[in-house]
Amino acid sequence: MPALGDATRGRVLFGGDYNPEQWPEETWADDMRLMKDAGVTSVTVGVFSWARIEPRPGVRDFGWLDRLMDLLHAHGVGVVLATPTASPPPWMGARHPETLPRDEDGRTVWWGSRQQFCASSPTYRAYAAAITEDLAARYADHPALTMWHINNEYCTHCWCDETARHFRRWLTARYGTVDALNEAWGTAFWSQRYDTWDEVIPPRRAQYIRNPAHLLDFRRFTSDALLECFRAERDIVARHTPRTPVTTNFMPLWSGQDAWAWAAEEDVVSVDVYPDPKDPLGGQYNALIADMTRSQAGGGPWMLMEQAAGAVNWRAVNRPKPAGLNRLLSLQAVARGADAVCYFQWRQSRQGAEKFHSAMLPHAGEQGRTFREVRRIGAELAALGPEVAGTRVAADVAVLHDWHAWWGTEQEGRPSREVAYPEVVRAWHRALWEGGHTTAFAHPEHDLSGYRMVVAPQLYLLSDAAVENLVAYTEGGGTLVCGFWTGVADEDDRIRPGGMDERLRALFGIGTLHEWWPLARGETVTCDGFTGSLWSEELQAGDAEVVAAYRDGELAGLPAVLRRGRAWYVSTLPDPDGLRDLLGRAAAGAGARPVLGGLPPGVEAVRRGGLLFVLNHGREPVEVAVRGAYRDVLTGATVAGGALALERYGVAALREAGRDGSGTAPGYVGRGGSGTA
């Protein structure tokens, strides 16, 4: 199977989306000059070029793309060639309205933007396959081609009649009979029993709350339907170029795709990530997405396909990145396993919906601060490439994450609309990040034996296999810390007897779970050592130690945090300091140590291969205590014991004196296996 290394060849790729069809062709020469100046080694071409390549049905215009591919190759820039199928031309919707998606109300989603296609439409799929076939045949042997990029940010949902037929086929394959479907969906409730398959439709707008199992399966189906489209195009390009890696770009913590399933179908796992420059925890969010993407890549290198060099254009107020922040977040991605750092896009558009979205070459041109920073990043990535390309990141703590559990929490009739799954996951990851722990992400059915500690911020829905896996992991000596509303339902969204799986209740030492007590936004509960928010639970301790109890409200005196051996259960969301301290205690007991102890607030330390990265996410300079003698690969400076000085948004990439770059730097003792993610 091809891999990212086949495209990087020992480098960290640097570049971004290149859309020269938006500009006169005489601009291209200037682009080549400036790409060389910036150290660009890779560009993604053709993502939104369908109307240019196929101006009317069956017509092909490849001349401009031939010249572009030749030009890029002549200037030493590799091409990630995209299939343009994310944005069908207007002629497709006008001639074939059946390709246009419908929303839950049956309204047509028209052309005029992008992603206006129904994934279930045979007509759309046929046109997509035809242009992919011709593109792959034409450029299979072109020396500039380094990777294939299929479609772009798959996110389209559709509720049309063709989707309904496709959904019924998917359900038939999953359940076999209508009776089995009725059992799985609990259709005895509200007289929803189906007599024939033809009665089953997508969960369109209804009079009141819709069947949550129906909604859950439609989320599963939609992810699978889009994945079918990806596979179809991937198989075409792979047939023409079996040794060229294939990718598509995920969106960060996006609910629409089961990215565990998708990642298994890719040669290279890619992501687009856009932390808010105003967010003081933007660096933590960037780290979370990096950890998740690296884990989807099996712990190996991954690709940062898109980020912003400055401001974006979709927030209420779109701030640019302050000086140094672009560099910090780019190098943070490398520290956490990225072998490619790319942007949307190379040259900022003068027209269209994203003309206010920043680019590597902004409206200010090559004299602007943004481009000067891009040049610096390009030079530093060139220096880092031989040091880190292809190496892995050590992590002995895993965060469990499952899209099906997330989808289950989003049903319409739930205990609290204030509880948002991504918010809970981010809070737990933040606690570990601030505690100095590098984390991986894992599915609850993955092999967890390589991790010293596993945390499950919230897994409402768990299969029997997942439950048994968690129990076996803990009984095998691992430390498990679970958050509230975990293990409540099975994979059909059927509530487990007692409100939590009995195997988990026994694992955590919970005698009885009496009631869920969700909290209003802004409402808190006082507990021993911390303040809780969002949620609380009326628990009875069985044979567990009460680590913390509720001290006020209806639950005063009842357990808030339980521990039985190596299994911890946290029935509320502790405040950030409280959660960090709690997980720090559990990690210490598990033998999971921070990469560097005693870090100042906002400073992050990560080991990748033989380098120790130290990153300052604060706006003020700091000093960090380090032991031993190091050389900073970025500056060539020697750091010999004592204090490492970091400017605001500063980064050091330290190699221990005398090390040749092989292996993992001292100070990490892992359990092996999947823990080296």
C-alpha positions in Angstrom: 0.0 0.0 0.0 1.4 3.5 -0.8 2.1 5.8 2.1 2.8 9.4 2.8 6.5 8.7 2.8 6.2 7.8 -0.9 5.2 11.4 -1.5 7.4 13.2 1.0 10.7 11.4 0.4 12.1 12.3 3.8 10.8 15.9 3.7 8.0 17.8 5.4 5.9 18.9 2.5 5.0 22.5 2.4 2.4 24.3 0.3 -1.3 24.6 -0.3 -4.2 24.6 -2.6 -3.3 26.2 -5.9 -6.2 27.6 -8.0 -4.5 29.3 -11.0 -7.6 29.1 -13.1 -8.8 32.1 -11.1 -5.9 34.2 -12.6 -4.5 35.1 -16.0 -2.0 32.6 -17.1 0.8 35.2 -17.1 0.5 35.2 -13.3 1.8 31.7 -13.1 5.4 32.7 -13.7 5.2 35.0 -10.7 3.7 32.2 -8.7 6.7 29.9 -9.5 9.1 32.6 -8.4 7.4 33.2 -5.1 6.8 29.5 -4.4 10.6 29.0 -4.7 11.2 31.9 -2.4 8.8 30.5 0.2 10.2 27.0 0.0 7.0 25.5 -1.4 7.4 21.8 -2.3 3.8 20.7 -2.9 0.5 22.1 -4.2 -2.9 20.7 -4.5 -4.4 21.4 -7.9 -7.9 21.0 -9.4 -10.1 20.7 -6.3 -12.7 23.1 -7.8 -11.9 22.8 -11.5 -14.7 20.6 -12.8 -16.4 23.4 -14.8 -13.0 24.4 -16.3 -12.1 20.8 -17.3 -15.6 19.8 -18.5 -17.3 23.1 -19.6 -20.2 21.1 -21.0 -21.1 17.4 -20.8 -18.5 15.2 -22.2 -16.2 18.0 -23.4 -12.7 18.0 -22.0 -10.3 20.9 -21.7 -7.0 19.7 -20.3 -4.7 22.0 -22.2 -4.3 24.5 -19.3 -3.8 21.7 -16.8 -1.1 20.1 -19.0 0.8 23.4 -19.1 0.4 23.9 -15.3 1.6 20.4 -14.5 4.6 20.8 -16.7 5.4 24.2 -15.2 5.2 23.0 -11.6 7.4 20.0 -12.4 10.0 22.2 -14.1 10.2 24.3 -10.9 10.5 21.3 -8.5 7.0 21.5 -7.1 5.1 18.2 -6.6 1.4 18.0 -7.3 -1.4 16.6 -5.2 -3.9 16.2 -8.0 -7.5 16.4 -7.0 -10.6 14.9 -8.5 -12.9 18.0 -8.9 -16.0 16.1 -7.9 -16.9 18.2 -4.8 -18.3 21.0 -6.9 -20.3 19.9 -10.0 -20.7 22.5 -12.8 -24.1 24.3 -13.1 -24.8 22.3 -16.3 -25.2 19.2 -14.2 -27.9 20.5 -12.0 -29.7 22.3 -14.9 -29.7 19.2 -17.1 -30.0 16.6 -14.3 -32.0 18.0 -11.3 -32.0 14.5 -9.8 -28.4 15.0 -8.9 -29.2 17.9 -6.6 -29.7 17.1 -2.9 -32.9 17.7 -1.0 -33.1 18.9 2.6 -35.3 17.4 5.3 -38.3 19.5 4.1 -37.9 18.2 0.6 -36.5 21.5 -0.7 -33.9 21.5 -3.4 -30.3 22.6 -2.6 -29.4 24.4 -5.8 -26.1 25.2 -7.5 -24.3 28.5 -6.9 -22.0 27.3 -4.1 -20.3 23.9 -3.8 -21.1 20.4 -2.7 -24.5 20.4 -4.4 -24.6 16.7 -5.2 -26.6 13.8 -3.9 -24.2 11.0 -3.0 -26.8 8.4 -3.9 -27.5 9.7 -7.4 -26.4 7.3 -10.1 -26.1 10.2 -12.6 -23.8 12.1 -10.3 -21.7 9.0 -9.7 -21.4 8.3 -13.4 -20.2 11.8 -14.3 -17.8 11.7 -11.3 -16.4 8.4 -12.4 -16.0 9.6 -16.0 -14.0 12.7 -15.2 -11.9 10.8 -12.6 -11.1 8.1 -15.2 -10.0 10.7 -17.8 -8.0 12.7 -15.3 -6.2 9.5 -14.0 -5.5 8.2 -17.5 -4.1 11.5 -18.7 -1.7 12.2 -15.7 -0.9 8.8 -14.4 2.7 9.0 -15.8 3.2 12.7 -15.2 6.4 13.2 -13.2 4.8 16.0 -11.1 2.1 13.7 -9.7 2.9 12.8 -6.1 -0.5 12.1 -4.6 -4.3 11.9 -5.4 -6.8 14.1 -3.5 -10.3 12.7 -3.9 -13.2 15.2 -3.8 -13.0 17.7 -0.9 -14.5 17.9 2.7 -17.2 15.3 2.2 -20.2 16.8 4.0 -23.3 16.6 1.9 -26.5 15.1 3.4 -29.6 14.4 1.3 -33.1 13.2 2.0 -34.4 12.8 -1.6 -36.3 9.8 -3.1 -33.1 8.3 -4.6 -31.5 8.6 -1.2 -34.6 6.8 0.2 -34.1 3.9 -2.2 -30.4 3.7 -1.4 -31.2 3.9 2.4 -33.5 0.9 2.1 -30.8 -1.1 0.3 -28.4 -0.2 3.1 -30.9 -1.2 5.8 -31.7 -4.5 4.0 -28.0 -5.4 4.0 -27.7 -4.4 7.7 -30.9 -6.1 9.1 -32.0 -8.6 6.5 -35.7 -8.4 7.4 -38.2 -5.7 8.2 -38.9 -7.6 11.5 -35.3 -7.2 12.5 -35.4 -3.5 11.6 -38.5 -3.1 13.8 -36.8 -4.8 16.7 -33.6 -2.6 16.3 -35.6 0.6 16.0 -38.1 -0.1 18.7 -41.0 0.7 16.4 -43.6 -0.6 18.9 -43.3 2.9 20.3 -45.9 5.3 18.9 -47.2 2.8 16.4 -44.2 3.1 14.1 -44.0 -0.5 13.0 -43.1 -1.0 9.3 -44.8 -3.7 7.3 -42.7 -3.5 4.1 -39.4 -2.0 3.1 -41.1 0.5 0.8 -42.6 2.3 3.8 -39.2 3.2 5.2 -38.0 6.7 4.3 -35.1 9.0 5.4 -36.0 10.8 8.7 -37.6 13.8 7.1 -39.4 16.5 9.0 -42.1 15.1 11.2 -44.8 16.3 13.5 -42.8 15.8 16.7 -39.7 14.0 18.0 -38.5 11.4 15.5 -37.3 7.9 16.2 -33.8 8.2 17.6 -32.7 4.8 16.2 -34.0 5.8 12.8 -31.9 9.1 13.0 -28.8 7.1 14.2 -29.0 4.7 11.3 -29.4 7.5 8.8 -26.2 9.1 10.1 -24.4 5.8 9.7 -25.9 5.4 6.2 -24.9 8.9 5.1 -21.3 8.4 6.2 -21.3 5.1 4.3 -22.9 6.5 1.2 -20.3 9.3 0.9 -17.6 6.7 1.6 -18.9 4.7 -1.4 -18.3 7.8 -3.6 -14.8 8.1 -2.2 -14.0 4.4 -2.8 -15.3 4.6 -6.4 -13.0 7.4 -7.3 -10.1 6.0 -5.3 -10.3 2.7 -7.1 -10.2 4.4 -10.5 -7.0 6.4 -9.7 -5.4 3.4 -7.9 -5.9 1.3 -11.0 -4.0 3.8 -13.1 -1.3 4.6 -10.5 -1.1 1.8 -7.9 2.0 3.2 -6.3 0.7 6.8 -5.8 -0.9 7.4 -2.4 -4.6 8.6 -2.2 -6.2 10.8 0.4 -9.2 13.0 1.1 -9.4 15.8 3.7 -11.3 15.3 6.9 -12.8 18.3 8.8 -11.8 18.7 12.4 -14.1 16.8 14.8 -16.8 16.7 12.1 -19.9 14.8 13.1 -20.8 13.7 9.5 -18.3 11.0 8.9 -17.2 8.0 10.9 -13.5 8.9 10.3 -12.3 5.6 11.9 -14.0 3.8 9.0 -12.9 6.3 6.4 -9.2 6.4 7.5 -9.0 2.6 7.0 -9.7 3.3 3.3 -7.0 6.0 2.8 -3.3 5.7 2.1 -2.7 9.1 3.7 -4.9 10.6 6.4 -5.4 14.4 6.0 -7.3 17.1 7.9 -8.3 20.7 7.6 -8.0 22.7 10.9 -8.7 26.3 11.6 -8.3 27.3 15.3 -9.8 30.7 16.2 -6.9 33.2 16.7 -8.9 34.8 19.5 -9.3 31.5 21.4 -6.7 31.4 24.2 -7.0 27.6 24.0 -6.6 27.5 20.2 -3.3 25.6 20.6 -5.0 22.9 22.7 -7.7 22.5 20.0 -4.9 22.3 17.3 -3.2 19.6 19.5 -6.5 17.6 19.8 -7.0 17.6 16.1 -3.4 16.5 15.5 -3.7 13.7 18.0 -6.9 12.5 16.6 -5.7 12.6 13.0 -2.4 10.9 13.8 -4.4 8.2 15.6 -6.6 7.7 12.6 -3.3 7.2 10.6 -2.4 4.3 12.9 0.1 6.4 14.9 2.1 7.3 11.8 2.7 10.5 9.9 -0.4 12.5 8.6 -1.1 15.5 6.4 -2.2 18.9 7.5 -4.1 19.6 4.2 -5.6 23.0 5.1 -5.0 25.8 7.6 -5.2 29.5 7.4 -2.2 31.8 7.1 -4.3 34.6 8.7 -8.0 35.3 8.9 -10.8 33.1 7.7 -14.2 34.4 6.5 -16.9 32.5 8.3 -16.8 33.7 11.9 -18.7 36.7 13.2 -15.5 38.6 13.5 -12.5 37.2 11.5 -9.3 38.1 13.2 -5.9 37.5 11.5 -3.3 35.4 13.3 -1.0 37.6 15.4 2.7 37.7 14.5 4.2 34.3 15.2 1.0 32.3 15.7 1.0 30.8 12.2 4.5 29.5 12.8 3.7 28.1 16.2 0.6 26.2 15.1 2.4 24.9 12.0 5.4 23.6 14.0 3.0 22.2 16.6 1.4 20.0 13.9 4.9 18.7 12.9 5.7 18.0 16.6 2.5 15.9 16.8 3.3 13.9 13.7 2.5 15.9 10.5 4.7 15.2 7.5 2.9 17.9 5.5 2.0 21.4 6.4 -0.3 23.1 3.8 -2.8 25.9 3.5 -6.0 27.0 1.8 -4.7 28.5 -0.3 -1.6 29.7 -2.1 -2.8 33.1 -3.7 -5.7 34.9 -2.1 -8.7 35.2 -4.3 -9.9 38.5 -5.6 -13.4 37.4 -6.4 -15.8 34.8 -5.1 -17.0 33.6 -1.7 -13.6 33.3 -0.1 -11.9 36.5 -1.2 -11.6 37.5 2.5 -10.1 34.2 3.4 -6.4 34.6 3.9 -3.7 32.8 1.8 0.0 32.2 1.9 0.3 35.0 -0.7 -2.2 37.6 0.6 -3.6 40.7 -1.0 -0.7 42.6 0.6 1.7 40.6 -1.6 5.2 39.4 -1.0 6.1 42.4 1.2 3.3 41.7 3.7 3.9 40.2 7.1 2.0 37.0 6.3 4.2 36.1 3.3 7.4 36.9 5.3 6.2 34.5 8.0 5.4 31.8 5.4 9.0 32.1 4.0 10.3 31.5 7.5 8.1 28.5 8.1 9.2 27.0 4.7 12.8 27.3 5.6 12.3 25.8 9.0 10.4 22.9 7.7 13.2 22.2 5.2 15.5 21.9 8.2 13.2 19.8 10.2 12.4 17.3 7.4 15.5 15.2 7.7 15.1 15.1 11.5 11.5 14.1 11.8 9.9 12.9 8.5 8.6 9.4 9.0 9.1 9.3 12.8 6.4 8.7 15.3 5.0 10.4 18.4 5.1 8.6 21.8 1.8 8.6 23.8 0.9 6.4 26.8 -2.5 7.9 27.4 -5.5 7.4 25.0 -8.8 9.3 24.7 -11.6 7.1 23.5 -13.8 8.5 20.8 -16.6 7.1 18.6 -18.8 8.8 16.1 -21.7 6.4 16.7 -21.7 7.3 20.4 -21.6 11.0 19.4 -24.5 10.6 17.0 -26.5 8.8 19.8 -26.1 11.8 22.1 -27.6 14.2 19.5 -31.1 12.7 19.5 -34.0 15.2 19.8 -35.5 13.8 23.1 -32.4 13.8 25.4 -31.9 14.7 29.1 -30.0 17.9 28.3 -29.5 20.0 25.2 -26.7 21.8 27.0 -24.4 18.8 26.8 -22.4 18.9 23.6 -20.2 15.8 22.9 -17.3 17.8 21.3 -17.2 20.2 24.3 -16.8 17.3 26.7 -14.1 15.6 24.7 -12.2 18.9 24.4 -12.5 19.5 28.1 -10.9 16.2 28.9 -8.2 16.5 26.3 -7.4 20.0 27.7 -6.9 18.6 31.1 -4.4 16.1 29.8 -2.7 18.7 27.5 -2.3 21.2 30.3 -1.0 18.3 32.5 1.8 17.7 30.0 0.6 14.4 28.6 0.8 13.6 24.9 -2.4 11.7 24.0 -3.6 9.4 21.3 -7.2 8.7 20.3 -8.7 5.3 20.1 -12.0 3.6 19.3 -13.4 1.7 22.3 -13.1 -1.6 20.4 -9.4 -1.0 19.6 -6.5 -2.8 21.2 -5.8 -0.7 24.2 -3.0 -2.8 25.8 -0.3 -0.3 24.8 -1.6 2.5 26.9 -0.9 3.1 30.6 -4.2 5.0 31.0 -7.3 5.3 28.9 -10.0 8.0 29.4 -13.5 8.0 28.0 -14.9 11.5 28.3 -18.4 10.4 27.2 -19.5 7.2 25.4 -23.2 7.2 25.7 -23.5 4.3 23.3 -21.3 1.2 23.6 -21.4 -2.1 21.8 -21.0 -5.3 23.9 -17.6 -5.8 22.3 -16.6 -2.3 23.4 -17.8 -2.9 27.0 -15.9 -6.2 27.2 -12.8 -4.5 25.8 -12.8 -1.9 28.5 -13.3 -4.4 31.2 -10.5 -6.6 29.8 -8.2 -3.6 29.5 -8.7 -2.7 33.2 -8.5 -6.3 34.4 -5.2 -6.6 32.5 -3.7 -3.8 34.5 -4.7 -0.6 32.6 -6.2 2.5 34.3 -9.6 3.5 32.9 -11.2 6.9 33.7 -14.8 7.4 32.4 -16.9 10.5 32.3 -20.6 10.8 32.9 -23.4 9.3 30.7 -21.2 6.5 29.5 -22.4 3.0 28.7 -26.0 4.0 28.8 -27.2 2.4 25.6 -26.3 -0.4 23.2 -25.6 0.1 19.5 -29.3 0.2 18.6 -29.7 3.0 21.1 -31.6 0.7 23.5 -31.1 1.7 27.1 -29.2 -0.8 29.2 -31.0 -2.2 32.2 -30.3 -0.1 35.2 -29.3 2.9 33.1 -25.7 1.8 32.6 -24.3 -1.5 31.4 -24.1 -3.9 34.4 -20.5 -4.9 33.6 -19.4 -1.2 33.8 -21.4 -0.7 37.0 -19.5 -3.6 38.5 -16.2 -2.3 37.1 -16.6 1.1 38.7 -18.2 -0.2 41.9 -21.5 1.5 41.3 -24.3 0.0 43.4 -27.2 1.8 41.7 -27.6 4.6 39.3 -30.8 6.2 40.4 -31.2 9.4 38.3 -29.5 11.6 35.8 -29.4 15.2 37.1 -28.4 17.4 34.2 -27.5 21.0 35.0 -28.6 24.2 33.3 -26.0 26.3 31.5 -24.2 28.3 34.1 -25.4 26.1 37.0 -22.8 24.4 39.1 -22.4 21.9 41.9 -19.8 22.0 44.6 -17.8 18.8 45.1 -14.8 17.8 47.2 -11.8 19.6 45.5 -13.6 21.0 42.4 -16.8 22.6 41.0 -18.9 20.5 38.6 -21.0 21.7 35.6 -23.3 20.4 32.8 -24.3 17.2 34.5 -24.6 15.3 37.8 -25.8 11.8 38.7 -27.5 10.3 41.7 -25.2 7.3 42.4 -25.0 4.8 45.1 -21.5 3.5 45.8 -21.2 -0.3 46.0 -17.7 -1.6 46.7 -16.0 1.6 45.4 -14.0 4.3 47.1 -15.7 7.7 47.1 -13.0 10.0 45.8 -15.2 13.1 45.8 -18.7 13.7 47.0 -21.3 16.4 46.1 -21.5 19.0 48.8 -24.6 21.0 47.9 -27.9 20.7 46.1 -30.2 17.7 45.9 -27.2 15.3 45.7 -25.3 16.6 48.7 -23.5 13.8 50.4 -23.7 11.4 47.5 -20.7 10.3 45.5 -19.5 12.4 42.5 -16.3 10.5 41.7 -15.9 6.8 42.4 -12.8 4.6 42.2 -12.6 0.8 42.3 -9.0 -0.4 41.8 -7.8 1.0 38.5 -11.3 2.1 37.3 -12.5 5.6 37.9 -16.0 7.1 37.2 -16.6 10.9 37.1 -20.3 11.8 37.2 -20.0 15.5 36.4 -17.7 17.8 34.4 -15.1 19.2 36.9 -13.8 22.7 36.3 -10.6 22.8 34.3 -8.2 22.8 37.3 -10.2 20.1 39.0 -10.3 17.8 36.0 -6.6 18.3 35.4 -5.7 17.4 39.0 -8.1 14.4 38.9 -6.6 13.0 35.7 -3.1 13.8 36.9 -3.7 11.7 40.0 -5.0 8.8 37.9 -2.1 9.1 35.4 0.5 9.2 38.2 -1.0 6.0 39.6 -0.9 4.4 36.2 2.8 5.4 35.6 2.0 7.9 32.8 4.3 10.8 33.2 4.3 14.3 31.6 6.9 14.8 28.8 8.4 17.6 30.9 7.4 18.4 34.5 6.8 21.8 35.9 6.0 23.6 32.7 4.8 27.2 32.9 1.1 27.7 31.9 0.6 27.6 28.2 3.8 25.8 27.4 3.6 22.4 25.7 6.3 19.7 25.3 6.1 16.9 22.8 8.6 14.2 21.8 8.7 13.2 18.1 11.4 10.7 17.1 14.6 12.1 18.5 13.4 15.7 19.0 11.9 17.4 22.0 9.6 20.2 20.9 8.9 22.9 23.4 6.2 25.4 22.4 5.0 28.6 24.1 1.3 29.3 23.4 1.4 32.5 25.5 1.7 36.1 24.4 4.6 36.7 26.8 8.2 35.3 26.8 8.8 32.4 29.2 11.7 30.3 30.5 11.5 26.6 30.7 13.7 24.4 32.9 15.3 21.6 30.9 17.9 19.0 32.0 20.8 17.9 29.9 22.5 19.4 26.8 20.6 20.0 23.6 20.9 21.7 20.2 18.0 23.6 18.8 17.5 22.3 15.3 15.7 25.5 14.3 18.4 28.0 15.4 21.5 25.9 15.9 21.8 27.3 19.4 23.0 25.1 22.2 20.9 24.7 25.3 23.0 23.3 28.1 20.9 22.7 31.3 19.0 25.3 33.2 16.6 27.6 31.4 15.3 27.5 27.8 14.1 31.0 26.8 11.1 31.1 24.5 9.7 34.3 23.0 5.9 34.8 22.7 4.6 32.0 20.4 8.2 30.7 20.5 9.2 27.1 19.5 12.3 25.1 20.1 13.1 21.7 18.5 15.8 20.2 20.7 18.0 17.3 19.9 20.0 15.9 22.8 23.7 16.4 22.4 25.3 13.3 20.9 22.1 11.8 19.5 22.1 11.0 15.8 18.3 11.3 15.3 17.5 7.6 15.6 15.0 6.3 18.1 13.1 8.1 20.8 14.7 10.7 23.1 15.3 9.7 26.7 12.6 10.2 29.3 9.8 8.1 27.9 9.1 4.6 29.1 6.1 3.2 27.1 4.3 -0.1 27.2 4.8 -0.6 23.5 2.0 -1.8 21.2 -0.6 0.8 20.1 0.6 3.2 22.8 3.3 4.5 20.4 0.7 6.5 18.6 
